[in-house]
């Protein structure tokens, strides 16, 4: 099991663990304690204004055979396709 050292109240989470749970730089984590353990839980991201509407629109277009590329949908949301 990997170990970490707390320095000035901060710690670094090993890369393999971050990758397994999908935590990236800048993500916010909820901190709690359970049975003497420190528990870090990734917070769910809140949708940005307009994101849900854009996804609803894309879903409706798909349902009517008017499909769009994922990169087009993401561009409309201000994101990038990976």
Residue, then its C-alpha position, 0 to 999 in steps of 0.5 A: x500500500x502506498x504511503x504519503x507524508x503530510x507536510x505543512x498540512x498538505x499531502x500528495x495522492x500517488x498518481x496511480x490512485x488518482x488515475x484509478x478514481x479519476x481525480x485530476x489537478x484542481x478537483x475538489x474533494x470532500x474530507x471526512x473521518x471514519x473510524x480513525x481514517x481520513x476519507x477523501x471523496x471526489x465531489x460531483x461537478x455542478x453543471x455550468x449554465x446552459x450545459x443541461x440544455x445543450x445536452x437535452x438539445x443534442x439528445x433530441x437531435x439524436x432521437x430525430x436522426x439529426x446526429x452531431x459529432x461529439x466534438x460539435x456538442x462539446x464545442x457548444x459547451x466550451x469543452x474539448x473532445x478527448 
